[in-house]
Amino acid sequence: MNPTNHKIYIGDAEIVLKTLPDNFFQLMVTSPPYWNVRDYGHNDQIGRHDTLEQYLERLDEVWKEVIRVLLPDGKIALNIGNIYYSEPDEKRRTTANLSLLTWQQLNKFKELRFMGTIYWQKTTSRDGSVLFGTYPYPTNFMISNAVEPIHIFRKVGKREVSKEIKEKSKVTKEEFKKFRDAIWNDINGVEDKHCAAYPVELPRRLIKMFSYVEDWILDPFLGSGTTIKAAKELGRNSVGIELNPKYLKIIREKAGINQGDMFNSAKFEIIK
């Protein structure tokens, strides 16, 4: 297998994406910021000081650029769950349906076609929080957000792929049966130094499902580097964008950048 290439940009996805070429990536797989309920450690993060409307507007600009850089028939795999928050004039908690709102954003683009939603069922919410509402009394039970959707879209158009590459990218019958299920309940959460990391099995499955060997994978909200790790292990190339430079050490560790590579199977470039 040819050596894979991986580029890690330390910068703002809204800016960095504009520098990337048209029609280049086969797959974007990411989990974007969860509005203002999670602190990712950078003052300029999308959602941190934004209203819900401002947060969605900023995400919309990211999606426009993602669509531009995707190949014809390229795929989007977007993982985002719902969150609890409080309105300014209320102490009680309510739920922001980020899953629906981001789906609506992507579904409005004429260049995209919706392929379906995978539901990742976990034992707890990503941050481990549980809201009891009025427990043990009715009537305000808070519904768990321990199921996170992964919305799949494709960009219109077709691309040619050689038979050799297709053969190298085949999935097994067992993988096919497991991957196409609408509910994934066999992937545990993850303990990670990043506040919102997903387990590597998520991008691993999505990359195997929606890309070929040697394709380029994009993650505009790289976080701890999970997507790059999965891409590297599967013989794909990747680009990740991370706003917070403090996560670079974690990315290096997870992707194995500091360990050397005696077989020269992966090349890394860090761009600040």
C-alpha atoms as a printed R data frame, in Angstrom:
    type eleno elety resid chain resno       x      y       z
1   ATOM     1    CA   MET     A     1   0.000  0.000   0.000
2   ATOM     2    CA   ASN     A     2   1.283  3.464  -0.877
3   ATOM     3    CA   PRO     A     3   2.266  5.832   1.951
4   ATOM     4    CA   THR     A     4  -0.635  8.003   3.079
5   ATOM     5    CA   ASN     A     5  -0.467 11.751   3.593
6   ATOM     6    CA   HIS     A     6  -2.018 13.698   6.434
7   ATOM     7    CA   LYS     A     7  -2.214 17.457   6.905
8   ATOM     8    CA   ILE     A     8  -3.160 19.050  10.213
9   ATOM     9    CA   TYR     A     9  -4.096 22.719  10.094
10  ATOM    10    CA   ILE     A    10  -4.091 24.691  13.332
11  ATOM    11    CA   GLY     A    11  -6.588 27.404  12.549
12  ATOM    12    CA   ASP     A    12 -10.201 28.420  12.043
13  ATOM    13    CA   ALA     A    13 -12.206 26.059   9.827
14  ATOM    14    CA   GLU     A    14 -14.140 29.029   8.458
15  ATOM    15    CA   ILE     A    15 -10.856 30.426   7.094
16  ATOM    16    CA   VAL     A    16  -8.778 27.324   6.338
17  ATOM    17    CA   LEU     A    17 -11.481 25.644   4.252
18  ATOM    18    CA   LYS     A    18 -11.398 28.546   1.793
19  ATOM    19    CA   THR     A    19  -7.772 27.676   0.972
20  ATOM    20    CA   LEU     A    20  -8.507 24.048   0.040
21  ATOM    21    CA   PRO     A    21  -9.036 22.981  -3.600
22  ATOM    22    CA   ASP     A    22 -12.361 22.307  -5.298
23  ATOM    23    CA   ASN     A    23 -13.583 18.729  -5.811
24  ATOM    24    CA   PHE     A    24 -10.825 17.106  -3.784
25  ATOM    25    CA   PHE     A    25 -12.213 15.114  -0.836
26  ATOM    26    CA   GLN     A    26 -14.286 11.957  -1.007
27  ATOM    27    CA   LEU     A    27 -15.635 12.164   2.537
28  ATOM    28    CA   MET     A    28 -16.138 14.660   5.306
29  ATOM    29    CA   VAL     A    29 -16.656 13.018   8.676
30  ATOM    30    CA   THR     A    30 -16.903 15.249  11.720
31  ATOM    31    CA   SER     A    31 -18.683 16.216  14.900
32  ATOM    32    CA   PRO     A    32 -19.069 20.014  15.019
33  ATOM    33    CA   PRO     A    33 -19.164 22.210  18.137
34  ATOM    34    CA   TYR     A    34 -22.252 21.713  20.284
35  ATOM    35    CA   TRP     A    35 -23.262 25.383  20.341
36  ATOM    36    CA   ASN     A    36 -22.322 27.068  23.643
37  ATOM    37    CA   VAL     A    37 -22.718 24.194  26.100
38  ATOM    38    CA   ARG     A    38 -19.196 22.875  25.636
39  ATOM    39    CA   ASP     A    39 -16.000 24.805  26.082
40  ATOM    40    CA   TYR     A    40 -13.414 23.613  23.569
41  ATOM    41    CA   GLY     A    41 -10.767 25.861  25.064
42  ATOM    42    CA   HIS     A    42 -10.672 28.677  22.502
43  ATOM    43    CA   ASN     A    43 -12.408 32.032  22.631
44  ATOM    44    CA   ASP     A    44 -13.132 32.040  18.879
45  ATOM    45    CA   GLN     A    45 -14.800 28.630  18.722
46  ATOM    46    CA   ILE     A    46 -18.049 28.436  16.806
47  ATOM    47    CA   GLY     A    47 -20.938 28.805  19.241
48  ATOM    48    CA   ARG     A    48 -18.992 29.836  22.332
49  ATOM    49    CA   HIS     A    49 -20.335 33.398  22.447
50  ATOM    50    CA   ASP     A    50 -22.984 33.051  19.745
51  ATOM    51    CA   THR     A    51 -26.744 33.010  19.856
52  ATOM    52    CA   LEU     A    52 -28.282 29.889  18.358
53  ATOM    53    CA   GLU     A    53 -28.932 31.819  15.146
54  ATOM    54    CA   GLN     A    54 -25.329 33.061  14.951
55  ATOM    55    CA   TYR     A    55 -24.013 29.570  15.656
56  ATOM    56    CA   LEU     A    56 -26.076 28.116  12.811
57  ATOM    57    CA   GLU     A    57 -25.015 30.910  10.447
58  ATOM    58    CA   ARG     A    58 -21.349 30.157  11.117
59  ATOM    59    CA   LEU     A    59 -21.877 26.433  10.602
60  ATOM    60    CA   ASP     A    60 -23.682 27.187   7.364
61  ATOM    61    CA   GLU     A    61 -20.569 28.903   6.010
62  ATOM    62    CA   VAL     A    62 -18.537 25.813   6.883
63  ATOM    63    CA   TRP     A    63 -20.974 23.516   5.058
64  ATOM    64    CA   LYS     A    64 -20.828 25.692   1.928
65  ATOM    65    CA   GLU     A    65 -17.066 25.267   1.774
66  ATOM    66    CA   VAL     A    66 -17.261 21.555   2.551
67  ATOM    67    CA   ILE     A    67 -19.601 21.035  -0.395
68  ATOM    68    CA   ARG     A    68 -17.237 22.956  -2.652
69  ATOM    69    CA   VAL     A    69 -14.216 20.817  -1.761
70  ATOM    70    CA   LEU     A    70 -16.061 17.482  -2.012
71  ATOM    71    CA   LEU     A    71 -15.637 15.341  -5.099
72  ATOM    72    CA   PRO     A    72 -18.703 14.534  -7.216
73  ATOM    73    CA   ASP     A    73 -20.469 11.707  -5.354
74  ATOM    74    CA   GLY     A    74 -18.477 12.673  -2.253
75  ATOM    75    CA   LYS     A    75 -20.117 12.018   1.091
76  ATOM    76    CA   ILE     A    76 -20.851 13.927   4.298
77  ATOM    77    CA   ALA     A    77 -21.129 12.062   7.601
78  ATOM    78    CA   LEU     A    78 -22.195 14.489  10.317
79  ATOM    79    CA   ASN     A    79 -22.406 13.338  13.932
80  ATOM    80    CA   ILE     A    80 -24.189 15.693  16.315
81  ATOM    81    CA   GLY     A    81 -26.588 15.130  19.191
82  ATOM    82    CA   ASN     A    82 -29.098 17.230  21.057
83  ATOM    83    CA   ILE     A    83 -28.168 19.339  24.073
84  ATOM    84    CA   TYR     A    84 -29.760 20.665  27.229
85  ATOM    85    CA   TYR     A    85 -29.698 24.403  27.831
86  ATOM    86    CA   SER     A    86 -31.559 27.126  29.718
87  ATOM    87    CA   GLU     A    87 -33.300 30.147  28.252
88  ATOM    88    CA   PRO     A    88 -32.121 33.445  29.807
89  ATOM    89    CA   ASP     A    89 -35.448 34.021  31.565
90  ATOM    90    CA   GLU     A    90 -35.857 30.441  32.820
91  ATOM    91    CA   LYS     A    91 -33.997 28.250  35.278
92  ATOM    92    CA   ARG     A    92 -35.541 25.099  33.843
93  ATOM    93    CA   ARG     A    93 -33.719 23.155  31.165
94  ATOM    94    CA   THR     A    94 -34.916 22.636  27.614
95  ATOM    95    CA   THR     A    95 -33.482 20.767  24.635
96  ATOM    96    CA   ALA     A    96 -31.882 22.238  21.523
97  ATOM    97    CA   ASN     A    97 -32.437 19.869  18.615
98  ATOM    98    CA   LEU     A    98 -29.049 20.419  16.989
99  ATOM    99    CA   SER     A    99 -29.458 17.193  15.050
100 ATOM   100    CA   LEU     A   100 -32.569 18.448  13.272
101 ATOM   101    CA   LEU     A   101 -31.233 21.958  12.776
102 ATOM   102    CA   THR     A   102 -28.010 20.801  11.125
103 ATOM   103    CA   TRP     A   103 -29.923 18.266   9.007
104 ATOM   104    CA   GLN     A   104 -32.153 21.086   7.768
105 ATOM   105    CA   GLN     A   105 -29.065 23.122   6.918
106 ATOM   106    CA   LEU     A   106 -27.526 20.403   4.769
107 ATOM   107    CA   ASN     A   107 -30.802 19.315   3.203
108 ATOM   108    CA   LYS     A   108 -31.419 22.778   1.748
109 ATOM   109    CA   PHE     A   109 -28.323 22.661  -0.488
110 ATOM   110    CA   LYS     A   110 -29.220 21.761  -4.069
111 ATOM   111    CA   GLU     A   111 -25.837 20.037  -4.472
112 ATOM   112    CA   LEU     A   112 -26.635 17.457  -1.772
113 ATOM   113    CA   ARG     A   113 -28.891 14.420  -1.535
114 ATOM   114    CA   PHE     A   114 -29.881 12.871   1.793
115 ATOM   115    CA   MET     A   115 -28.935  9.189   2.111
116 ATOM   116    CA   GLY     A   116 -30.195  8.387   5.600
117 ATOM   117    CA   THR     A   117 -29.376  8.589   9.287
118 ATOM   118    CA   ILE     A   118 -27.447  6.190  11.498
119 ATOM   119    CA   TYR     A   119 -28.229  6.328  15.211
120 ATOM   120    CA   TRP     A   120 -25.336  5.794  17.592
121 ATOM   121    CA   GLN     A   121 -26.839  4.482  20.840
122 ATOM   122    CA   LYS     A   122 -24.659  5.028  23.897
123 ATOM   123    CA   THR     A   123 -25.052  4.258  27.579
124 ATOM   124    CA   THR     A   124 -24.721  7.937  28.529
125 ATOM   125    CA   SER     A   125 -24.595 11.319  26.873
126 ATOM   126    CA   ARG     A   126 -21.222 12.362  25.451
127 ATOM   127    CA   ASP     A   127 -20.387 14.384  28.552
128 ATOM   128    CA   GLY     A   128 -21.886 11.835  30.942
129 ATOM   129    CA   SER     A   129 -24.603 14.184  32.193
130 ATOM   130    CA   VAL     A   130 -28.017 12.948  33.294
131 ATOM   131    CA   LEU     A   131 -30.879 15.337  34.041
132 ATOM   132    CA   PHE     A   132 -33.476 14.043  36.474
133 ATOM   133    CA   GLY     A   133 -36.125 16.678  35.851
134 ATOM   134    CA   THR     A   134 -38.817 16.262  38.531
135 ATOM   135    CA   TYR     A   135 -37.797 12.702  39.469
136 ATOM   136    CA   PRO     A   136 -39.414 10.803  41.123
137 ATOM   137    CA   TYR     A   137 -42.521 12.839  40.350
138 ATOM   138    CA   PRO     A   138 -44.285 13.579  37.073
139 ATOM   139    CA   THR     A   139 -44.430 15.515  34.758
140 ATOM   140    CA   ASN     A   140 -41.029 16.758  33.636
141 ATOM   141    CA   PHE     A   141 -38.888 13.758  32.818
142 ATOM   142    CA   MET     A   142 -35.957 14.894  30.660
143 ATOM   143    CA   ILE     A   143 -35.472 12.639  27.637
144 ATOM   144    CA   SER     A   144 -31.979 11.167  27.405
145 ATOM   145    CA   ASN     A   145 -29.695 12.478  24.683
146 ATOM   146    CA   ALA     A   146 -27.617  9.287  24.714
147 ATOM   147    CA   VAL     A   147 -28.557  8.574  21.089
148 ATOM   148    CA   GLU     A   148 -26.628 10.650  18.565
149 ATOM   149    CA   PRO     A   149 -27.596 10.757  14.887
150 ATOM   150    CA   ILE     A   150 -25.047 10.547  12.079
151 ATOM   151    CA   HIS     A   151 -26.571 12.167   8.996
152 ATOM   152    CA   ILE     A   152 -25.293 10.954   5.628
153 ATOM   153    CA   PHE     A   153 -25.453 13.120   2.492
154 ATOM   154    CA   ARG     A   154 -23.913 12.734  -0.950
155 ATOM   155    CA   LYS     A   155 -22.852 15.381  -3.413
156 ATOM   156    CA   VAL     A   156 -24.502 15.076  -6.804
157 ATOM   157    CA   GLY     A   157 -22.418 13.735  -9.677
158 ATOM   158    CA   LYS     A   158 -20.265 10.699 -10.386
159 ATOM   159    CA   ARG     A   159 -16.571  9.837 -10.266
160 ATOM   160    CA   GLU     A   160 -14.553  7.116 -11.927
161 ATOM   161    CA   VAL     A   161 -12.661  4.654  -9.718
162 ATOM   162    CA   SER     A   162 -10.367  1.914 -10.990
163 ATOM   163    CA   LYS     A   163 -11.216 -1.734 -10.452
164 ATOM   164    CA   GLU     A   164  -7.926 -2.171  -8.591
165 ATOM   165    CA   ILE     A   165  -8.851  0.484  -6.025
166 ATOM   166    CA   LYS     A   166 -12.336 -0.959  -5.641
167 ATOM   167    CA   GLU     A   167 -10.894 -4.396  -4.935
168 ATOM   168    CA   LYS     A   168  -8.525 -2.984  -2.316
169 ATOM   169    CA   SER     A   169 -11.450 -1.243  -0.609
170 ATOM   170    CA   LYS     A   170 -13.888 -4.145  -0.293
171 ATOM   171    CA   VAL     A   171 -15.745 -4.715   2.965
172 ATOM   172    CA   THR     A   172 -16.599 -8.158   4.278
173 ATOM   173    CA   LYS     A   173 -20.128 -9.557   4.355
174 ATOM   174    CA   GLU     A   174 -20.092 -9.280   8.150
175 ATOM   175    CA   GLU     A   175 -19.058 -5.625   7.949
176 ATOM   176    CA   PHE     A   176 -21.741 -4.922   5.362
177 ATOM   177    CA   LYS     A   177 -24.453 -6.350   7.606
178 ATOM   178    CA   LYS     A   178 -23.206 -4.468  10.656
179 ATOM   179    CA   PHE     A   179 -22.554 -1.144   8.947
180 ATOM   180    CA   ARG     A   180 -25.921 -0.832   7.202
181 ATOM   181    CA   ASP     A   181 -27.920 -1.177  10.418
182 ATOM   182    CA   ALA     A   182 -29.742  2.029  11.302
183 ATOM   183    CA   ILE     A   183 -28.813  1.672  14.981
184 ATOM   184    CA   TRP     A   184 -25.226  1.198  16.149
185 ATOM   185    CA   ASN     A   185 -25.374  0.035  19.755
186 ATOM   186    CA   ASP     A   186 -22.093 -1.876  19.867
187 ATOM   187    CA   ILE     A   187 -19.755  1.136  20.086
188 ATOM   188    CA   ASN     A   188 -18.911  2.342  23.570
189 ATOM   189    CA   GLY     A   189 -18.209  5.938  24.474
190 ATOM   190    CA   VAL     A   190 -14.640  7.076  24.969
191 ATOM   191    CA   GLU     A   191 -12.597  8.632  27.726
192 ATOM   192    CA   ASP     A   192 -10.429 11.247  26.062
193 ATOM   193    CA   LYS     A   193  -8.516 14.402  26.909
194 ATOM   194    CA   HIS     A   194 -10.758 16.237  24.445
195 ATOM   195    CA   CYS     A   195 -14.138 17.171  25.894
196 ATOM   196    CA   ALA     A   196 -16.181 15.822  22.986
197 ATOM   197    CA   ALA     A   197 -14.165 13.050  21.388
198 ATOM   198    CA   TYR     A   198 -15.948 10.202  19.652
199 ATOM   199    CA   PRO     A   199 -14.560  6.638  19.627
200 ATOM   200    CA   VAL     A   200 -12.306  5.745  16.702
201 ATOM   201    CA   GLU     A   201 -14.723  3.000  15.614
202 ATOM   202    CA   LEU     A   202 -17.191  5.671  14.446
203 ATOM   203    CA   PRO     A   203 -14.977  7.295  11.795
204 ATOM   204    CA   ARG     A   204 -13.436  3.903  11.016
205 ATOM   205    CA   ARG     A   205 -16.812  2.499   9.947
206 ATOM   206    CA   LEU     A   206 -17.821  5.640   8.095
207 ATOM   207    CA   ILE     A   207 -14.522  5.787   6.214
208 ATOM   208    CA   LYS     A   208 -14.829  2.135   5.177
209 ATOM   209    CA   MET     A   209 -18.435  2.685   4.096
210 ATOM   210    CA   PHE     A   210 -18.072  5.886   2.118
211 ATOM   211    CA   SER     A   211 -14.535  6.069   0.710
212 ATOM   212    CA   TYR     A   212 -11.950  4.068  -1.195
213 ATOM   213    CA   VAL     A   213  -8.354  3.307  -0.321
214 ATOM   214    CA   GLU     A   214  -6.129  6.328  -1.132
215 ATOM   215    CA   ASP     A   215  -9.077  8.759  -1.013
216 ATOM   216    CA   TRP     A   216  -8.826 12.018   0.921
217 ATOM   217    CA   ILE     A   217 -10.858 12.397   4.128
218 ATOM   218    CA   LEU     A   218 -11.709 15.781   5.683
219 ATOM   219    CA   ASP     A   219 -12.493 16.668   9.291
220 ATOM   220    CA   PRO     A   220 -12.983 20.444   9.761
221 ATOM   221    CA   PHE     A   221 -13.392 20.037  13.541
222 ATOM   222    CA   LEU     A   222 -10.556 17.624  14.250
223 ATOM   223    CA   GLY     A   223 -10.467 17.800  18.051
224 ATOM   224    CA   SER     A   224  -8.180 15.096  19.402
225 ATOM   225    CA   GLY     A   225  -7.372 13.651  15.969
226 ATOM   226    CA   THR     A   226  -9.609 10.577  15.951
227 ATOM   227    CA   THR     A   227 -10.550 10.926  12.278
228 ATOM   228    CA   ILE     A   228  -6.926 11.180  11.155
229 ATOM   229    CA   LYS     A   229  -6.064  8.106  13.204
230 ATOM   230    CA   ALA     A   230  -8.826  6.099  11.508
231 ATOM   231    CA   ALA     A   231  -7.908  7.368   8.036
232 ATOM   232    CA   LYS     A   232  -4.261  6.463   8.533
233 ATOM   233    CA   GLU     A   233  -5.095  2.943   9.697
234 ATOM   234    CA   LEU     A   234  -7.364  2.380   6.678
235 ATOM   235    CA   GLY     A   235  -4.943  3.553   3.997
236 ATOM   236    CA   ARG     A   236  -6.695  6.857   3.336
237 ATOM   237    CA   ASN     A   237  -5.200 10.357   3.206
238 ATOM   238    CA   SER     A   238  -6.628 13.067   5.418
239 ATOM   239    CA   VAL     A   239  -6.852 16.738   6.285
240 ATOM   240    CA   GLY     A   240  -7.897 17.887   9.735
241 ATOM   241    CA   ILE     A   241  -8.524 21.415  10.988
242 ATOM   242    CA   GLU     A   242  -8.316 22.235  14.687
243 ATOM   243    CA   LEU     A   243  -8.731 25.707  16.163
244 ATOM   244    CA   ASN     A   244  -7.087 25.096  19.526
245 ATOM   245    CA   PRO     A   245  -3.281 24.637  19.327
246 ATOM   246    CA   LYS     A   246  -3.334 23.021  22.777
247 ATOM   247    CA   TYR     A   247  -4.814 19.882  21.209
248 ATOM   248    CA   LEU     A   248  -1.839 19.399  18.906
249 ATOM   249    CA   LYS     A   249  -0.001 17.302  21.489
250 ATOM   250    CA   ILE     A   250  -3.042 15.024  21.838
251 ATOM   251    CA   ILE     A   251  -3.377 14.769  18.050
252 ATOM   252    CA   ARG     A   252   0.283 13.806  17.737
253 ATOM   253    CA   GLU     A   253  -0.118 11.055  20.313
254 ATOM   254    CA   LYS     A   254  -3.345  9.659  18.890
255 ATOM   255    CA   ALA     A   255  -2.199  9.679  15.267
256 ATOM   256    CA   GLY     A   256   1.227  8.315  16.167
257 ATOM   257    CA   ILE     A   257   3.094 11.298  14.737
258 ATOM   258    CA   ASN     A   258   5.759 11.249  17.433
259 ATOM   259    CA   GLN     A   259   6.400  7.527  17.258
260 ATOM   260    CA   GLY     A   260   8.221  7.420  13.932
261 ATOM   261    CA   ASP     A   261   7.237  5.020  11.181
262 ATOM   262    CA   MET     A   262   9.746  2.342  10.279
263 ATOM   263    CA   PHE     A   263   7.690  1.312   7.260
264 ATOM   264    CA   ASN     A   264   7.135  4.903   6.070
265 ATOM   265    CA   SER     A   265   3.420  4.201   5.683
266 ATOM   266    CA   ALA     A   266   2.280  7.699   6.648
267 ATOM   267    CA   LYS     A   267   3.570 11.235   6.182
268 ATOM   268    CA   PHE     A   268   2.379 14.110   8.344
269 ATOM   269    CA   GLU     A   269   2.459 17.862   7.838
270 ATOM   270    CA   ILE     A   270   1.439 20.348  10.515
271 ATOM   271    CA   ILE     A   271   0.442 23.770   9.213
272 ATOM   272    CA   LYS     A   272   0.037 26.654  11.662
